[in-house]
């Protein structure tokens, strides 16, 4: 999914916009996905940023394989063995090798978030903090088991 960034002369394009990169756009095609039910993922007052709840990837690490970044379990859990694949990340720019900050935003899930199933899947945006304290930019998209994403979050703005 690696794409080249488009640069505009006098206008800033948010990192979440489809107009930021050249290339093909793949949409989520599963109609049974759930969207978080809170005020996150709404436009801010400027309508240029999106209000987000930033979570952390936990107990896992990523390794590049054939141009994709596979998420592996770090800790040994009852339901999985150490080193088992638990998700995948696709970065917007090919030069991004790791998500050092491990920040992510849940944008969809395979089942209702109220159900405490550690194996349900979260569809996420990988994000990193920019110069502003609560400001983030998109790095890419991914999918990961819910038990590897923190339950707690901090509020921010995706620019």
Secondary structure, 3 states (H helix, E strand, C coil): CCCCECCCCCCCCCCCCHHHECCCCCCCCCCCCECCCCCCCEECCCCCCEEEEEEEECCEEEEEECCEEEEEECCCCCCCCCCCEEEEEEECCCCCCCCCCCEEEEEEECCCCCCCCCCCEEEEEEEEECCCCCEEEEEEEEEEEHHHECCCCEEEEEC
